[in-house]
Amino acid sequence: MPNDIRICDKCQHIRVKTMLPKLAKLVPESEIKVGCKNYCGPCAKYPFIFINGRYLKATSEDEAIEKAKQYIK
């Protein structure tokens, strides 16, 4: 079963142009979905990644990616 990875392109704390390549390098066999996740409260305050059923928030993009590593299948 592939990983379910999603990031928001409307998030004020995520730059899709930088985060998408980092995630693609981390899990090259997975499709990463980009679009609004309707998670606007936390999204307005923190970078986050939705991975395999979990929303992970952090203080930076790199920290969010680091937290996501433990949930990769």
C-alpha positions in Angstrom: 0.0 0.0 0.0 1.5 3.4 -1.0 1.9 6.3 1.4 -0.9 8.8 1.5 0.9 12.1 1.6 -0.8 15.5 1.2 0.2 19.1 1.5 -1.7 22.3 1.2 -1.0 24.8 -1.5 -2.9 27.5 0.3 -1.0 27.2 3.6 0.8 30.4 4.6 3.7 28.4 6.1 4.5 26.0 3.3 6.3 26.7 0.1 5.2 24.0 -2.3 8.2 24.7 -4.6 10.6 23.7 -1.8 8.6 21.2 0.2 7.4 19.0 -2.7 11.0 18.1 -4.0 12.1 17.2 -0.4 9.1 14.9 0.1 9.5 13.4 -3.3 13.2 12.6 -2.5 12.1 11.1 0.8 9.5 8.8 -0.7 10.1 8.6 -4.4 7.5 5.8 -5.0 4.6 7.7 -3.5 2.3 10.2 -5.1 2.1 13.5 -3.2 -1.2 15.2 -3.4 -1.2 19.0 -3.4 -4.3 21.0 -2.6 -6.4 22.6 0.1 -7.0 20.2 3.0 -9.6 22.3 4.8 -7.4 22.4 7.8 -7.3 26.2 7.9 -7.0 26.9 11.6 -3.7 25.1 12.2 -2.7 25.8 8.6 -2.7 29.5 9.3 -0.2 29.1 12.1 2.1 26.1 11.3 3.5 24.1 8.4 1.9 20.7 8.3 1.9 17.4 6.4 -1.0 14.9 6.2 0.6 11.5 6.0 -1.1 8.1 6.3 -4.0 9.5 8.3 -2.1 11.8 10.6 -1.8 15.6 10.5 1.7 16.6 11.6 2.4 20.2 12.5 5.8 21.7 13.2 7.6 25.0 13.4 9.3 24.7 10.0 8.9 22.7 6.8 12.1 20.7 7.5 10.8 19.8 11.0 7.5 18.7 9.5 9.3 16.5 7.1 11.5 15.1 9.8 8.4 14.2 11.9 6.8 12.6 8.9 9.6 10.1 8.4 8.4 7.9 11.3 5.0 7.4 9.6 6.3 6.4 6.1 5.4 2.8 5.2 
